[in-house]
Amino acid sequence: MKILVVDDNPLILNSLSDLLFAQGYCVNTGCHGLDASEKLQNEYYDLVIVDHLMPIMNGIQLTKHIRQHKTYLDTPVILMTTQGHQSLKLICDTNLFSAVIDKPIDVQNLLKLIKSLLSVNTRYQLL
C-alpha cells in the first residue's frame, strides 16, 4: 500500500514517514500541496495524509484538487490540523476528508485509522 504524506514541517514529515515505513507501507512525501499535487499526477497512492496549514497550497486546497480527479474520488484523505475540528468546520466542508486528526498526533490512533481506511478502500476496489 502506498501512502503520500504532505507537511511543510520536516520533523513531522520525517517522523511520519519513518513510522509508516516501519509498519510496512511504501511512503512518499511532499513538502507542500503543489509538490504533492505533482506527485499525485505521476503516481497512484492508496491513502493521502495532508497537513492543514502549509504554504503555496494548503491541505484543504490540495484535497479539493484531489477530489476533482476520478482516480482519487474514493481515495482516503486524512487531514492533520492544529486548529481543532470545530474551527475547521467553520471554514470548509469536512466531508472532503475521510478523517480529521489533531496535532500533536496520537500515533496509535493514526495507525488504527490508516488500517481501517485502507481495509475499507481495498474492499471497495475489489467489488
Secondary structure, 3 states (H helix, E strand, C coil): CEEEEECCCHHHHHHHHHHHHHCCCEEEEECCHHHHHHHHHHCCCCEEEEECCCCCCCHHHHHHHHHCCHHHCCCCEEEEECCCHHHHHHHCCHHHCCEEEECCCCHHHHHHHHHHHHHHHHHHHHC
